[in-house]
Every structure is written in structure tokens, then in C-alpha cells.
Amino acid sequence: MRKLENSELNRKSIEDFKVANKTPIIIVLDDIRSLNNIGSVFRTADAFLIEKIYLCGITATPPNKEIHKTALGATETVNWEYQTDVLAVIKNLKKDNVTVLAVEQVESAIFLDQFETNKTKKYALVFGNEVFGVAQKAIEICDGCIEIPQLGTKHSLNISVSAGIVVWDLFQKLNRSNEIFVV
């Protein structure tokens, strides 16, 4: 076994990424404090051809040296937009027939492993502040909530880890349903 060289990985160019079919997932980051978390989410979004990221509230935006450290150029490939009000973003996504899901621990949340995707739908995933989570007012207008099952003593995961887990899970489920996104 040998480690592959970068030239053997068949990575897309920025231009190829921009025109590629995107995974029907949108990420909404609301009041994210850590610039490293923001950059990591951009990198995950690039890896899975995510359609767009909305940066809301106090969430910092590119160009930013600290975001760039973890994004490693993904801010140049992934489509993103800043909006001050996450509630307006959620309402507009719903008007566009996007299923909006908060990733949060709430009553009646669906565990991620039990969540079923529909190949005819587009999904938006709302991730909230590192300490306070998704705001209650945002939860109230979402179409539902999904929760990552956790078995240890801690009750939360880092936002960038949560985004990676949820995006990977939905990406796999959508790939089983839609041959366009098979890797």
C-alpha cells in the first residue's frame, strides 16, 4: 500500500467545481463565533459539493485570514452569502420549497440515523452558536430537527464535527437515491 500523490487524486479545478452538479444541501451557520469552525465547514462543503452556505448573525465572512487557515481555499469554490437575520433566511428557503432542518437536541427530534431523505427535495441544515445552539425562534420555524445520537458523558459536539457528520450522512443517503451524486 502506498499513499497517493496529490496529482493522483483527480481533484476538480475551481472552474470545474463551480459548474459541477451540486449536492442538494444548503448549510446555514448562525452566530458561529469560531473562525476555525467556519473554515472547517467551508472545507466540508467543498468536499461534498454542497450547493451553498449562508453565514448569519455574528458569523464572520471571507476573506479572513483565520477562516482561510482551515478552509484552505474552499471559500473560493463554495457559493456563500451573508445575511444578518437567520429567520429571514429560513423563511426564504422555505418559500423556495427547501426542507429546513435545525441540527439540535429538542423534543421530538429525529435521530440522524433514522432520518430518511427524499431525492426530490433540497435540504437546508441550520447550525447554531457553539454555546447556545440553534436559537429557539429559528427552531420554531424550521420544518423539523435532527439530532446526532451521542452515548458519552458530553451532550454536544463541535460545530464543525457536527456539520461533517450530518453532511456525510445526508450525502450518503442522497447518493443511494440519486445516481448523479455517486462518487
N, C-alpha and C positions, 0 to 999 in steps of 0.2 A: 504494500500500500504506500502511496506517495501523495503528499499534499499537492493540490492543483495550483498552478501559477495563475495569477490574475488574468492573463491573456487567454486562459483556457475556460474561463467561467461564462463566456458568452453574454456578458452584461450589455444592457441597452445603452445607447448613447442618450444624451439629454433629448435630442430631437426624436429619437425612436420612442422614448418614454412618453413624450408629450402626445404622440399620435396613437399610442397603443390602446387597445380596448382596456378599459379600467374595470376593476372590481366594483360592483355596485354598493360601495360602502363609503360613507362620509363620516369624518371624525369631528366632533365638536369639543374643544377644550375651553372650559370656563374657569376663570380665576386661578390658573395654574401659576404658582409662584416660582418654581424651579426652572431656570433656563435649560438645565441639562435634561429635565423631563420633556420639555418642549422639543428639544433637538432629537431626543430619542424617539419620540412619537413620529416626528418627520421621517426619521430613518426607517421605522417600521412601515409607515405609509408608503414609502418608496419601494420597499421590499415586496409588498403585496399589491402594488399598482392601485392604491386607494385613490378614489376619484377626487377628493378634496378635503382640506382641513379648514375648519372655522376656528379662529382664535378670538375669544371673547373676554370681556371684563379686563382684569389686570394682566391677563396673559400677554407676555412680550411677543414681539413680532420680529421677523428678519428684516433687514440684515442686522445681525447681532453676533458679536464675536463669541459669546458664551453659548448661544444656540448652535452656532456653526461647529463648535468643538465636538458635539455629539451627533449633529445632523450629517456631518461630513459631505455637504453638498446637496443633500436631499431637499433643502429649501429652494433649490434651483429647478428641481424636477416636479415636485408635488404642488399641485394647484392649491393655493391658500388665500384666505380673505380674513381681514379683521373686522369685527362688528362689536360695538360696545355692549349690546344687550342680547344676552343668550336667549331670553324669552322670545324676542323678535325673530331670531334665527330659527328657533324650534317651530314657531308658528308658520314661518315662510316655507320651511322644509315640508311641514305637514300639508300646506296648500299645494305643494308640488308633488303630493302623493308619496312622500318618503315616510317610511315607518321609523319613528324616532324612539330610541330606547336609551334610557338612562342606565348606566352601569353603576349600580348602587345596591346597598343592603336595605331593603324595605319590606314591609308586609306584602305578601303575595308576589314577591319577585320570582322569576323563573330562573332556576339554576341553569347556568350556561350549557352544561352537558345535556339538558332536557329541552333547550330552545331549538325549535325547528325553523329553518329558513324556507323561503318560497322564492323560486327562481324568477318570478315575475315582479318581485319587489326590490326596491332600493332601501337600504338601511342607513340610518344615522345613529352613531353611538356618542352619547354625551358623557364626558368625564369631567369631574369637578375638582375643586380645591383639595390639595394634599391633606389638609387637616379636617375640613368641614364637609368634604364630598360634594355631591351634586346638590345644588340649592333646592329646598323643598318646593318653591314656586315653579322651578323647572320640572321637577319630578311630576307635579300635578298636571302638567300639560303634555307630558310625553305619552306615547302610545303604550308603554309598558316599561318594566325594569328587568334587567338581567343581572344575576349575581354570580360571581365566581365562587364555587364551593371551597371552603377553607377548613382544614381539620386541626390546625395547631392552636397555639395559645394567642396568637395575634389575630386581629379582626380586620386587617386591611393589608393590601399590597401597595407597593409604589405605583404611582400613576402610569409610568412608562411600562412597567411589568404588566399591569392590568390591561393596558392597551394592546400589548403584544399578545397576551393570552387570548383576549376576546377577538381581536382581528384574525389571528391564526385560526381559531375555532370556526368563525363565520366563513372565512376564506375556504377552508376545507369543505364545509357543508355546502357552500355555493358551488364549489368545483364538482361535487358529486352530482349536483343538479343541472349544471350548465357546462357543457364541454368546452366552451370558449375559453374558460379560465384554467384549464388543465395545464400544469407546469410541464 
